[in-house]
Amino acid sequence: MQRRGALFGVPGGSGSRKMAAGDIGELLVPHMPTIRVPRSGDRVYKNECAFSYDSPNSEGGLYVCMNTFLAFGREHVERHFRKTGQSVYMHLKRHVREKVKGASGGALPKRRNSKIFLDLDTDDDLNSDDYEYEDEAKLVIFPDHYEIALPNIEELPALVTIACDAVLSSKSPYRKQDPDTWENELPVSKYASNLAQLDNGVRIPPSGWKCARCDLRENLWLNLTDGSVLCGKWFFDSSGGNGHALEHYRDMGYPLAVKLGTITPDGADVYSFQEEEPVLDPHLAKHLAHFGIDMLHMHGTENGLRDNDFKPRVSEWEVIQETGTKLKPMYGPGYTGLKNLGNSCYLSSVMQAIFSIPEFQRAYVGNLPRIFDYSPLDPTQDFNTQMTKLGHGLLSGQYSKPPMKSELIEQVMKEEQKLLRCRLAGHTELEAWPVRSEKGHHPEKSLQQNGISPRMFKAFVSKSHPEFSSNRQQDAQEFFLHLVNLVERNRIGSENPSDVFRFLVEERIQCCQTRKVRYTERVDYLMQLPVAMEAATNKDELIAYELTRREAEANRRPLPELVRAKIPFSACLQAFSEPENVDDFWSSALQAKSAGVKTSRFASFPEYLVVQIKKFTFGLDWVPKKFDVSIDMPDLLDISHLRARGLQPGEEELPDISPPIVIPDDSKDRLMNQLIDPSDIDESSVMQLAEMGFPLEACRKAVYFTGNMGAEVAFNWIIVHMEEPDFAEPLTMPGYGGATSAGASVFGATGLDNQPPEEIIAIITSMGFHRNQAIQALRATNSNLERALDWIFSHPEFEEDSDFVIEMENNANANIISEAKPEGPRVKDGSGMYELFAFISHMGTSTMSGHYVCHIKKEGRWVIYNDHRVCASERPPKDLGYMYFYRRIPS
């Protein structure tokens, strides 16, 4: 790498001057104690600012703190310097230049650019054949902005050189969120080179596959040894299945299988049962050819049909994404898209809808200066900071600027040339575009709509959550509730924007034998509307379609044009209000189990009503499936008739008697003996947890507080308590004086502060109860474990109310949060008249697969948010939505 001189530039000066190595050393001496070499486990942020979406590609570049390794854009680096006093930053800048054209007008042959040395993402919208990158790095010393160009190996102190090299060569902390990177890191299977393939004459047809052991036609895997086609596991690959592929491996020992429907000329999804992970098969084309499959003619669709076997504007993929219509890109404030990180569209759709609500805009973006100024030292781990960053990125318009006229003309010319090449090659226009997939699913490429990448936000809100932290597709409704919970826990002062969704549900339960009733209230955040399939208005068409479809599948012909069930919205609303049976109802009037029915009504109406259509269910074989229906959702919704009325004249209430709680004697003995002598802690369980990377003292506490019940139970304790300030503090037992005294202190009276012993709280929470429930139960029963368990079972309503007891979070933005339970539920009651302003649609057969798109009504017209692509909607598919957002109409 070519050595460059050490250049120092002072803002406002006439230029820069070359300094001797001694001068550089003297300049860095005062700051040497603050310069660190990244250690294993340190997150080095060099792709994205902690407060904005600035990157090395931005005009001002990115500044990486050489002590904390946090990154900041030009607008935010001064804030970090003032707050921490850290003076030395590495400035990263990537320059993008168009390649010099050859004599024939085309770009010169692509060659490796030795000046690319940063592990940064390249811009997908810039064709690498037309552009080249040059990276620049330098050290900047604040507050005087002295600059030291890099590399400068001979003149920099050894520690600084090592630190700079480590930062430049470090991997992105979000590498596992990047689907491309994740795929590139797949190991090559050790069975691929010498895989035995049976010469049994099996030939796999191009479509019409079915599991050899059941009737499933999705999530099918081809065993590469004997050619068996069998279904995968349930949730094995974001789809349902009965696990017959795995059973076959256990019976026969054939290690490798490829998922049918993922085979393309570029590769396929291959899984090694023996190695228990996805793998690469370098000889996949040869292995597939053994069974008559030519990779070059395969297209990745779930049921084996090519894209041009689908009739246009029939599939929900085409209808929901408005494929085939000329969509006009939208730019400016409120029209910024979100890049897809690989199955992150559920998050993008929910966040676009959330930040279209004024209360969320005011709570976060409106308080941006205060939230940023009082953010903790690591703002990447603060919920309110990351919410504000995302909201500002979406609403400011800073990352959604229209292209220049010349860029627009150039882009259009490139797209026309691509289509012309495809036509000359004999391909249809639809074949010219990539097949549908979670990444790159829409055929009409946007013009200069890059969007922002929510990697930092996703990493924070999904941490410690086993599903949202994965790269698998998730349920948008579940993420919405997860987000509401995070907003509740991290609210700033008394302001809680999620209150706009909050409402009370009145549940009326009636004993069918005595006709007596009980009224209770609970809190909810969305209205779940059942799909009234029996009310379909086109039943004859559905029956005829089903017969034709089965015949086509049996004969391996293309499927007929889809006929979608048409369900009146009024029928769904009626199904919501009808009584439902209560399983295992215990009648306090009879002191025995009896038949009971329940009806639900609104005790209050929220300011914003979120309606979820319950399209997803399980079949008789427990395989998740989706109702592909069309519901005429209204623009104006009146649910005033669903207002709760309370106890009516002539109704008699059920006695307030709780059912008896029966705890087996062996369970009681086990619970009462869980507390152990600290010297008897199971060290093998402690070491298992420590090997996972948890602090040793935290592992000891986890094993102790779960009574030596094993590493798995202790691991659950760690997940629950890892955010507590004393998580890694040594295990202390005040007043511990042997088994007898310990038992007396644990099961005896509560201390003067009325705080139950932490040991008993840990036992109850390890059983799956909320910490707040445990504390309340122990306080009510003088810290008696057995009586506390009885109290929890006899007060089920406290589980709902426990969400109000908010624990103090360890961040500066939550320092006003109250730990006390409010007087009553926070609701904003009003009229039951609403108007539709947004909806989220899902494409695919299950919430664990497919793609989400959001439509929002802004400035009087509908806009489609399809990942990074934001366009004016021409035909919003309001009848195919999954979640609908209504705002209250003032009365």
C-alpha positions, 0 to 999 in steps of 0.5 A: 500500500503506497505510503502517504505523507502525514498531513495536518490541516487546521480549519481556516488555515491556508493549507497543510504542512508535512511534519516529522515523525517526532512531531506526530508522536508529540501530538499523540502523546497526551491522547495515547491513554485513550486509544485502544486496540479493539478486543474480541467482543468489541463492536466496531461501528464503521458503517453507520452513525449512532445518531443518524444514517450517515456512513463513509459514503456520506458527504462528511464521511464517518468518525469512529472513536478510537476508544469506544469504537462508536461512529458519528456523522459530521453533525454528531461527532462534536456532541460525543467529544463534548460529552466524553472528552475523547479526542482521537477519531478515525475519519472514513470516507468512501469516494465513488467515481464513474469508471473511465469509458473505453474507446467503444463507449463501454466501461474499461475492464473491471479490475481489483481496486487496491484502494478499497480496504474498508469492510463496507457495504457497496451501494446496490444501486450503483452498478459495479461495472460502471463505478469504482470505489476509493477509500480514504482514512485519517486520524482526526484530533479534536478540538483542533481538527488536526488530521493525520493521513493513513496509512502512516506506518513509519511515523505513527507510534506502534500502538496507534498503528496496531489500533488503526489496522484493527479498526480497518480490518474489523468486521461489521457488528451486523454481519449476521443480519446481512443475508448475503454475508451470512450466505457467504459464510456457509461452510462447505459440507464435508460430504459434498465431494464424495457423496454417494448417489444411488443409481436407482433410475429416479428422475425428478419432474420440474413441478407437481412435487409431493412428500412421499410420506404425506400429502404436503406440497410445500417445504419439500426436500430432495435427498441427494443420495436416493432422490426421495422427496420429503417434507421438512420440519415445522419451522425448519425453513420458515415453513410447515412440515411433518419432519419426514425428511429428517426421519428418512435421514435417521432411517437411512443415514443419507446426509444431504438434501436440497430444498425444491423450489430454491434451485436456480442457476446461482445455487440452492438451499442445501442442508446437512442432516449430519452436520445439522446446519445449512451448507454449501455443495460445490458439486450441486449441479452434478448431484442434481443432474443425477436426478435429471435436474438441470440447474440452468433451467430452474427458477426458484418458486415454492411449487415448482412452477415458472414465473410465466406460468402465473397469470398476471394480476392474479397472485396476491404478490402481483396485486399487493405490490401493484405489479404491472402499473407504472408507479411514480416514485415519491421523495421528500419528508415522510417518503423514505424507504427502509432497506430489506436486511433479509426478512426484515420487511415485517419490521419496516412495514410496522415502523412506517405505519407507526411513524405516520402517527403524530403522537409518535412523531412528537414523542421522538422526533419532536424531542430529538435534541433532548433525547440525543443530548441526554443519551447514554454513553453507548447510544446504540443500546438505548431504545429512545435514541434509536427510535428517534434516529429511525423516526428522523431518518424516515421523516426528515427527507434527508435520505429521500431526495429526487435524482438530478435530471441527468441521473434520471435520464441515465437510469431510464436508458440503462433500464431500456438497454437491459430490456432490449438485451432480454428481448433479443435473447428471447426472454419475456419482460417478466423473465428479465427480472429476478424471481420473487424472493424476500430480497429483490422481490419487485420487478420495477427497479426504483430510480435512486431510491436507496432508503435507509438501513435499519440494522442498528435499530433491528439489532437493539429491539430484537436482542434477547428475543429468539425470533426477532433476532433471527433472519427468519420472517416474522409476524408483523402483528407480534412485532407490533405488540413487541414494539408497544411493550418496548415503548411502555418500558422505555417511556420518557416521563409521563409521555407514552405514545403507545397509549393511543392504541390502548383500550379496555375490553369488557369480558362477560362470562355466563354460566350456562347452568345457573345463568349467572354472569361475571364482568371483567376488564382487560387491556388490549392494543389491537382488535383481532377480527375472525375470518367468517369463511362460511359467509363467502359470497362466491361459494360456487366459484370456490368449489369449482376452482378447488376441483379444477386445482386438484385436477391440475395438480394431479396431472402436473399442469399449471394451476388455474386462475386463482379464485379468492373467497369474498368475505363481507366485512360485516360478517367478520364484525358479527363473528367478533361479537358473537358468544364463544364457548369457554373451555374448562369453565369453573362456575363459582356458583356451582363450585364445579366445572360447567359450560360457559360462554364469553362475549367481548365488548369495548369498555373504551375506544382507542384513539387509533384502532389497529385491526388484525384479520386472523388469516393464519390458522393451523390445519388438521396436521398442525401445519400453519396455513393462510386464508387467501381471502378478500374482505371489503374493509371500509374506509369509514368504520363505526363500531359504536354498537360494540360499546360495553354496557356493564351489568344489566338489570336482572343479571345476577353476578357469580360469587367471587370465589376462586377455584381450589388450587391443587399442588402435588406434594412432590412439587411442593417439596421440590420448590421448598428445597430449591434454596441450597447452600452456596457451597453446594452449587453445581459447578458443571452447570456454572461452567456450561453457562460461562462457556456461553460467554456470561460472567462467572458470578452471574452464572453462579447466581443463576444456578443458585437461584434455580436450585441446581436444576440444571444449566437450561433452567439457569439459562432462562434465569440469566435471560430474565435478569441480564439487564439488571445492574447487579447482574455480574455482581458476586453472589451474596447471602446476607445473614446466611448462617446454615440451612436452618437459619437460611430457611427461616430468613427465606420463608419468614417475615419480609424485611422492613422495606417490604421487599421480598427476598430475591431468592424466592422471587427468582424461584417464582419467576423461573416458573414462568411468572412475571417478576411483578406478580412474584413481588406482589404475591410475596408481599401479600403472603408475608413471603411464604412461597407456598401461599404466594403460589396460591395467591398468584393462581387465585388472582389471574387478573393481576397478570394483566395489570402487572404491565403497569408496574414498570421497572427502572431501566438503566439508561438516562432517557428513562430516568423519570419512569415511575415504579408505582402502579398507576391509579387505573388504566391509561386510556383515551376514550372517545367515539367509535367512529374511525377512518382508515389511514394505513394497512399492512399486507402479507404475501405468502402462505405463512407468517414465517415466510413471504413478504410484507408491504405497507400502504399509508394515506398521506396528503390525500393519496395512498402511498405504497412502502415496499422496503426501500421503494416508496411510490404513489399507489394506483390501486391500493389493495385494501381488501387483501390487508393483514393489519389495518390502522384506523384513526378516530374521527372527532365527534 
